[in-house]
């Protein structure tokens, strides 16, 4: 997947993700924030059943995004490469 596809909000899955029924999407920011990632749980036909906030975006680079969240007071940082993102195509 390309950086442009990511920035346009194209849903994607990850090469190394164990969940075959979840995709991720970049939430385009409104205001001064850098956006966030949401997880979308999908039915077998590809329709979205549930969507939830997953992580905030800290940085969007040329090859990698850096996302973070807080769990029990600890900051968890995750780097995701664009090459690991696989564009979602409906079933």
N, CA, C and O atoms as a GROMACS GRO file, in nm:
protein
  364
    1UNK      N    1   0.085  -0.117   0.000
    1UNK     CA    2   0.000   0.000   0.000
    1UNK      C    3   0.090   0.124   0.000
    1UNK      O    4   0.198   0.122   0.058
    2UNK      N    5   0.044   0.228  -0.065
    2UNK     CA    6   0.124   0.351  -0.071
    2UNK      C    7   0.084   0.448   0.040
    2UNK      O    8  -0.023   0.436   0.101
    3UNK      N    9   0.172   0.543   0.064
    3UNK     CA   10   0.144   0.646   0.164
    3UNK      C   11   0.019   0.725   0.124
    3UNK      O   12  -0.062   0.761   0.209
    4UNK      N   13   0.004   0.754  -0.005
    4UNK     CA   14  -0.111   0.830  -0.054
    4UNK      C   15  -0.242   0.756  -0.028
    4UNK      O   16  -0.341   0.816   0.013
    5UNK      N   17  -0.242   0.623  -0.051
    5UNK     CA   18  -0.362   0.544  -0.023
    5UNK      C   19  -0.396   0.551   0.126
    5UNK      O   20  -0.512   0.566   0.163
    6UNK      N   21  -0.295   0.539   0.210
    6UNK     CA   22  -0.314   0.548   0.355
    6UNK      C   23  -0.376   0.681   0.393
    6UNK      O   24  -0.474   0.686   0.467
    7UNK      N   25  -0.317   0.791   0.342
    7UNK     CA   26  -0.364   0.926   0.376
    7UNK      C   27  -0.504   0.953   0.324
    7UNK      O   28  -0.574   1.039   0.378
    8UNK      N   29  -0.547   0.882   0.220
    8UNK     CA   30  -0.683   0.898   0.166
    8UNK      C   31  -0.785   0.817   0.244
    8UNK      O   32  -0.905   0.826   0.216
    9UNK      N   33  -0.742   0.739   0.342
    9UNK     CA   34  -0.835   0.662   0.424
    9UNK      C   35  -0.873   0.528   0.367
    9UNK      O   36  -0.980   0.476   0.399
   10UNK      N   37  -0.789   0.469   0.282
   10UNK     CA   38  -0.816   0.337   0.225
   10UNK      C   39  -0.804   0.230   0.334
   10UNK      O   40  -0.701   0.224   0.401
   11UNK      N   41  -0.906   0.146   0.352
   11UNK     CA   42  -0.897   0.040   0.453
   11UNK      C   43  -0.786  -0.060   0.418
   11UNK      O   44  -0.760  -0.085   0.300
   12UNK      N   45  -0.721  -0.115   0.520
   12UNK     CA   46  -0.612  -0.210   0.497
   12UNK      C   47  -0.606  -0.314   0.607
   12UNK      O   48  -0.661  -0.296   0.716
   13UNK      N   49  -0.539  -0.423   0.576
   13UNK     CA   50  -0.506  -0.522   0.678
   13UNK      C   51  -0.354  -0.526   0.687
   13UNK      O   52  -0.285  -0.462   0.608
   14UNK      N   53  -0.302  -0.602   0.782
   14UNK     CA   54  -0.158  -0.610   0.801
   14UNK      C   55  -0.111  -0.752   0.769
   14UNK      O   56  -0.179  -0.849   0.800
   15UNK      N   57   0.006  -0.762   0.706
   15UNK     CA   58   0.062  -0.892   0.669
   15UNK      C   59   0.074  -0.986   0.787
   15UNK      O   60   0.054  -1.107   0.773
   16UNK      N   61   0.108  -0.932   0.904
   16UNK     CA   62   0.138  -1.014   1.021
   16UNK      C   63   0.024  -1.021   1.122
   16UNK      O   64   0.043  -1.068   1.234
   17UNK      N   65  -0.096  -0.973   1.084
   17UNK     CA   66  -0.208  -0.970   1.178
   17UNK      C   67  -0.277  -1.106   1.182
   17UNK      O   68  -0.301  -1.166   1.078
   18UNK      N   69  -0.309  -1.153   1.302
   18UNK     CA   70  -0.374  -1.283   1.318
   18UNK      C   71  -0.523  -1.279   1.285
   18UNK      O   72  -0.583  -1.384   1.261
   19UNK      N   73  -0.583  -1.162   1.284
   19UNK     CA   74  -0.727  -1.150   1.267
   19UNK      C   75  -0.764  -1.132   1.119
   19UNK      O   76  -0.727  -1.032   1.058
   20UNK      N   77  -0.835  -1.227   1.064
   20UNK     CA   78  -0.871  -1.220   0.922
   20UNK      C   79  -1.000  -1.140   0.899
   20UNK      O   80  -1.033  -1.108   0.785
   21UNK      N   81  -1.072  -1.107   1.005
   21UNK     CA   82  -1.199  -1.035   0.988
   21UNK      C   83  -1.192  -0.889   1.030
   21UNK      O   84  -1.295  -0.823   1.043
   22UNK      N   85  -1.070  -0.837   1.052
   22UNK     CA   86  -1.054  -0.697   1.092
   22UNK      C   87  -0.967  -0.623   0.991
   22UNK      O   88  -0.869  -0.676   0.939
   23UNK      N   89  -1.005  -0.499   0.965
   23UNK     CA   90  -0.923  -0.411   0.883
   23UNK      C   91  -0.898  -0.284   0.963
   23UNK      O   92  -0.959  -0.262   1.068
   24UNK      N   93  -0.809  -0.202   0.913
   24UNK     CA   94  -0.774  -0.078   0.980
   24UNK      C   95  -0.795   0.037   0.883
   24UNK      O   96  -0.788   0.018   0.761
   25UNK      N   97  -0.819   0.155   0.937
   25UNK     CA   98  -0.839   0.272   0.851
   25UNK      C   99  -0.785   0.396   0.922
   25UNK      O  100  -0.799   0.411   1.044
   26UNK      N  101  -0.724   0.483   0.844
   26UNK     CA  102  -0.674   0.611   0.895
   26UNK      C  103  -0.789   0.709   0.900
   26UNK      O  104  -0.858   0.731   0.800
   27UNK      N  105  -0.811   0.768   1.016
   27UNK     CA  106  -0.913   0.871   1.032
   27UNK      C  107  -0.848   1.006   1.005
   27UNK      O  108  -0.762   1.051   1.080
   28UNK      N  109  -0.891   1.068   0.898
   28UNK     CA  110  -0.834   1.195   0.855
   28UNK      C  111  -0.864   1.301   0.961
   28UNK      O  112  -0.979   1.316   1.001
   29UNK      N  113  -0.761   1.374   1.006
   29UNK     CA  114  -0.780   1.467   1.118
   29UNK      C  115  -0.862   1.590   1.083
   29UNK      O  116  -0.863   1.636   0.969
   30UNK      N  117  -0.929   1.640   1.184
   30UNK     CA  118  -0.997   1.769   1.172
   30UNK      C  119  -0.938   1.858   1.280
   30UNK      O  120  -0.951   1.829   1.399
   31UNK      N  121  -0.875   1.964   1.240
   31UNK     CA  122  -0.811   2.052   1.337
   31UNK      C  123  -0.662   2.028   1.342
   31UNK      O  124  -0.600   1.997   1.239
   32UNK      N  125  -0.603   2.041   1.459
   32UNK     CA  126  -0.458   2.036   1.473
   32UNK      C  127  -0.399   1.900   1.498
   32UNK      O  128  -0.277   1.888   1.504
   33UNK      N  129  -0.480   1.794   1.514
   33UNK     CA  130  -0.424   1.663   1.545
   33UNK      C  131  -0.372   1.594   1.418
   33UNK      O  132  -0.397   1.640   1.307
   34UNK      N  133  -0.301   1.484   1.436
   34UNK     CA  134  -0.242   1.412   1.323
   34UNK      C  135  -0.325   1.293   1.279
   34UNK      O  136  -0.283   1.218   1.191
   35UNK      N  137  -0.441   1.276   1.337
   35UNK     CA  138  -0.529   1.166   1.298
   35UNK      C  139  -0.515   1.046   1.390
   35UNK      O  140  -0.443   1.050   1.490
   36UNK      N  141  -0.586   0.940   1.355
   36UNK     CA  142  -0.585   0.819   1.437
   36UNK      C  143  -0.613   0.698   1.350
   36UNK      O  144  -0.650   0.710   1.233
   37UNK      N  145  -0.595   0.580   1.409
   37UNK     CA  146  -0.628   0.455   1.343
   37UNK      C  147  -0.750   0.395   1.410
   37UNK      O  148  -0.762   0.395   1.532
   38UNK      N  149  -0.840   0.344   1.329
   38UNK     CA  150  -0.955   0.269   1.380
   38UNK      C  151  -0.948   0.127   1.328
   38UNK      O  152  -0.896   0.102   1.219
   39UNK      N  153  -1.002   0.034   1.406
   39UNK     CA  154  -1.014  -0.104   1.362
   39UNK      C  155  -1.159  -0.127   1.322
   39UNK      O  156  -1.250  -0.085   1.393
   40UNK      N  157  -1.180  -0.192   1.209
   40UNK     CA  158  -1.314  -0.222   1.160
   40UNK      C  159  -1.331  -0.374   1.157
   40UNK      O  160  -1.255  -0.444   1.091
   41UNK      N  161  -1.430  -0.422   1.228
   41UNK     CA  162  -1.462  -0.565   1.225
   41UNK      C  163  -1.563  -0.586   1.115
   41UNK      O  164  -1.662  -0.513   1.106
   42UNK      N  165  -1.539  -0.685   1.031
   42UNK     CA  166  -1.621  -0.705   0.912
   42UNK      C  167  -1.691  -0.841   0.912
   42UNK      O  168  -1.639  -0.940   0.963
   43UNK      N  169  -1.810  -0.841   0.852
   43UNK     CA  170  -1.884  -0.966   0.830
   43UNK      C  171  -1.819  -1.038   0.713
   43UNK      O  172  -1.732  -0.983   0.646
   44UNK      N  173  -1.861  -1.160   0.687
   44UNK     CA  174  -1.804  -1.240   0.578
   44UNK      C  175  -1.820  -1.174   0.442
   44UNK      O  176  -1.738  -1.195   0.352
   45UNK      N  177  -1.926  -1.093   0.424
   45UNK     CA  178  -1.948  -1.026   0.295
   45UNK      C  179  -1.871  -0.894   0.284
   45UNK      O  180  -1.882  -0.826   0.182
   46UNK      N  181  -1.793  -0.857   0.387
   46UNK     CA  182  -1.710  -0.738   0.382
   46UNK      C  183  -1.772  -0.613   0.442
   46UNK      O  184  -1.705  -0.511   0.452
   47UNK      N  185  -1.898  -0.619   0.483
   47UNK     CA  186  -1.961  -0.501   0.543
   47UNK      C  187  -1.906  -0.480   0.685
   47UNK      O  188  -1.873  -0.576   0.756
   48UNK      N  189  -1.898  -0.354   0.725
   48UNK     CA  190  -1.847  -0.320   0.857
   48UNK      C  191  -1.954  -0.345   0.962
   48UNK      O  192  -2.065  -0.293   0.952
   49UNK      N  193  -1.920  -0.424   1.062
   49UNK     CA  194  -2.012  -0.456   1.170
   49UNK      C  195  -1.989  -0.364   1.289
   49UNK      O  196  -2.083  -0.318   1.353
   50UNK      N  197  -1.861  -0.338   1.318
   50UNK     CA  198  -1.825  -0.258   1.435
   50UNK      C  199  -1.694  -0.185   1.404
   50UNK      O  200  -1.606  -0.241   1.339
   51UNK      N  201  -1.682  -0.063   1.451
   51UNK     CA  202  -1.560   0.014   1.434
   51UNK      C  203  -1.522   0.074   1.568
   51UNK      O  204  -1.608   0.126   1.640
   52UNK      N  205  -1.394   0.066   1.603
   52UNK     CA  206  -1.351   0.126   1.729
   52UNK      C  207  -1.216   0.194   1.713
   52UNK      O  208  -1.136   0.158   1.626
   53UNK      N  209  -1.192   0.294   1.798
   53UNK     CA  210  -1.066   0.369   1.798
   53UNK      C  211  -0.956   0.278   1.848
   53UNK      O  212  -0.973   0.207   1.947
   54UNK      N  213  -0.843   0.279   1.778
   54UNK     CA  214  -0.734   0.191   1.816
   54UNK      C  215  -0.613   0.268   1.868
   54UNK      O  216  -0.570   0.244   1.981
   55UNK      N  217  -0.558   0.359   1.788
   55UNK     CA  218  -0.437   0.431   1.826
   55UNK      C  219  -0.437   0.572   1.768
   55UNK      O  220  -0.503   0.599   1.668
   56UNK      N  221  -0.363   0.661   1.832
   56UNK     CA  222  -0.339   0.795   1.780
   56UNK      C  223  -0.214   0.792   1.693
   56UNK      O  224  -0.126   0.710   1.714
   57UNK      N  225  -0.208   0.881   1.595
   57UNK     CA  226  -0.092   0.890   1.508
   57UNK      C  227   0.002   0.996   1.563
   57UNK      O  228  -0.039   1.108   1.591
   58UNK      N  229   0.128   0.961   1.578
   58UNK     CA  230   0.230   1.055   1.624
   58UNK      C  231   0.307   1.113   1.506
   58UNK      O  232   0.336   1.233   1.503
   59UNK      N  233   0.340   1.028   1.408
   59UNK     CA  234   0.420   1.074   1.295
   59UNK      C  235   0.387   0.991   1.172
   59UNK      O  236   0.365   0.870   1.180
   60UNK      N  237   0.384   1.058   1.056
   60UNK     CA  238   0.369   0.989   0.928
   60UNK      C  239   0.493   1.021   0.846
   60UNK      O  240   0.512   1.134   0.802
   61UNK      N  241   0.576   0.921   0.827
   61UNK     CA  242   0.699   0.939   0.752
   61UNK      C  243   0.687   0.891   0.609
   61UNK      O  244   0.576   0.866   0.561
   62UNK      N  245   0.800   0.878   0.541
   62UNK     CA  246   0.800   0.831   0.402
   62UNK      C  247   0.768   0.682   0.392
   62UNK      O  248   0.702   0.640   0.298
   63UNK      N  249   0.816   0.602   0.490
   63UNK     CA  250   0.801   0.457   0.485
   63UNK      C  251   0.724   0.398   0.602
   63UNK      O  252   0.677   0.284   0.595
   64UNK      N  253   0.710   0.476   0.710
   64UNK     CA  254   0.656   0.423   0.836
   64UNK      C  255   0.562   0.525   0.900
   64UNK      O  256   0.584   0.646   0.891
   65UNK      N  257   0.456   0.474   0.964
   65UNK     CA  258   0.378   0.559   1.054
   65UNK      C  259   0.412   0.518   1.196
   65UNK      O  260   0.442   0.401   1.222
   66UNK      N  261   0.408   0.612   1.288
   66UNK     CA  262   0.428   0.584   1.430
   66UNK      C  263   0.297   0.616   1.501
   66UNK      O  264   0.248   0.728   1.496
   67UNK      N  265   0.242   0.514   1.567
   67UNK     CA  266   0.115   0.529   1.637
   67UNK      C  267   0.135   0.495   1.784
   67UNK      O  268   0.229   0.424   1.820
   68UNK      N  269   0.046   0.545   1.868
   68UNK     CA  270   0.058   0.519   2.012
   68UNK      C  271  -0.078   0.514   2.077
   68UNK      O  272  -0.177   0.565   2.025
   69UNK      N  273  -0.082   0.449   2.194
   69UNK     CA  274  -0.200   0.449   2.280
   69UNK      C  275  -0.150   0.434   2.423
   69UNK      O  276  -0.033   0.406   2.447
   70UNK      N  277  -0.238   0.452   2.517
   70UNK     CA  278  -0.205   0.438   2.658
   70UNK      C  279  -0.284   0.321   2.716
   70UNK      O  280  -0.406   0.313   2.700
   71UNK      N  281  -0.213   0.232   2.785
   71UNK     CA  282  -0.277   0.118   2.851
   71UNK      C  283  -0.228   0.115   2.995
   71UNK      O  284  -0.109   0.100   3.022
   72UNK      N  285  -0.322   0.131   3.086
   72UNK     CA  286  -0.293   0.132   3.230
   72UNK      C  287  -0.176   0.225   3.261
   72UNK      O  288  -0.083   0.188   3.333
   73UNK      N  289  -0.182   0.345   3.207
   73UNK     CA  290  -0.083   0.447   3.237
   73UNK      C  291   0.048   0.436   3.161
   73UNK      O  292   0.136   0.520   3.180
   74UNK      N  293   0.064   0.337   3.077
   74UNK     CA  294   0.187   0.321   3.000
   74UNK      C  295   0.162   0.355   2.854
   74UNK      O  296   0.059   0.317   2.797
   75UNK      N  297   0.256   0.426   2.794
   75UNK     CA  298   0.245   0.462   2.653
   75UNK      C  299   0.300   0.346   2.569
   75UNK      O  300   0.415   0.305   2.586
   76UNK      N  301   0.219   0.296   2.478
   76UNK     CA  302   0.258   0.188   2.387
   76UNK      C  303   0.278   0.249   2.249
   76UNK      O  304   0.187   0.313   2.196
   77UNK      N  305   0.396   0.231   2.190
   77UNK     CA  306   0.429   0.288   2.060
   77UNK      C  307   0.445   0.174   1.960
   77UNK      O  308   0.511   0.074   1.988
   78UNK      N  309   0.384   0.190   1.844
   78UNK     CA  310   0.389   0.089   1.738
   78UNK      C  311   0.428   0.156   1.608
   78UNK      O  312   0.370   0.258   1.571
   79UNK      N  313   0.526   0.101   1.538
   79UNK     CA  314   0.564   0.150   1.406
   79UNK      C  315   0.511   0.053   1.302
   79UNK      O  316   0.530  -0.068   1.314
   80UNK      N  317   0.444   0.106   1.200
   80UNK     CA  318   0.385   0.023   1.095
   80UNK      C  319   0.437   0.072   0.961
   80UNK      O  320   0.425   0.190   0.928
   81UNK      N  321   0.496  -0.018   0.885
   81UNK     CA  322   0.551   0.016   0.754
   81UNK      C  323   0.439   0.012   0.649
   81UNK      O  324   0.350  -0.073   0.656
   82UNK      N  325   0.444   0.103   0.554
   82UNK     CA  326   0.346   0.103   0.446
   82UNK      C  327   0.350  -0.027   0.367
   82UNK      O  328   0.247  -0.074   0.319
   83UNK      N  329   0.470  -0.086   0.352
   83UNK     CA  330   0.482  -0.211   0.276
   83UNK      C  331   0.415  -0.329   0.345
   83UNK      O  332   0.387  -0.430   0.280
   84UNK      N  333   0.388  -0.319   0.477
   84UNK     CA  334   0.317  -0.425   0.549
   84UNK      C  335   0.166  -0.409   0.542
   84UNK      O  336   0.092  -0.499   0.583
   85UNK      N  337   0.119  -0.296   0.491
   85UNK     CA  338  -0.024  -0.271   0.478
   85UNK      C  339  -0.074  -0.328   0.346
   85UNK      O  340  -0.016  -0.303   0.240
   86UNK      N  341  -0.182  -0.406   0.354
   86UNK     CA  342  -0.242  -0.467   0.236
   86UNK      C  343  -0.379  -0.406   0.215
   86UNK      O  344  -0.466  -0.416   0.302
   87UNK      N  345  -0.399  -0.343   0.101
   87UNK     CA  346  -0.527  -0.277   0.072
   87UNK      C  347  -0.642  -0.377   0.080
   87UNK      O  348  -0.633  -0.487   0.026
   88UNK      N  349  -0.749  -0.338   0.148
   88UNK     CA  350  -0.866  -0.425   0.161
   88UNK      C  351  -0.948  -0.421   0.032
   88UNK      O  352  -0.980  -0.315  -0.021
   89UNK      N  353  -0.980  -0.539  -0.017
   89UNK     CA  354  -1.073  -0.553  -0.129
   89UNK      C  355  -1.188  -0.637  -0.080
   89UNK      O  356  -1.167  -0.739  -0.016
   90UNK      N  357  -1.309  -0.595  -0.109
   90UNK     CA  358  -1.428  -0.663  -0.055
   90UNK      C  359  -1.434  -0.809  -0.101
   90UNK      O  360  -1.384  -0.846  -0.207
   91UNK      N  361  -1.497  -0.888  -0.018
   91UNK     CA  362  -1.506  -1.034  -0.042
   91UNK      C  363  -1.590  -1.068  -0.162
   91UNK      O  364  -1.606  -1.186  -0.194
   0.00000   0.00000   0.00000
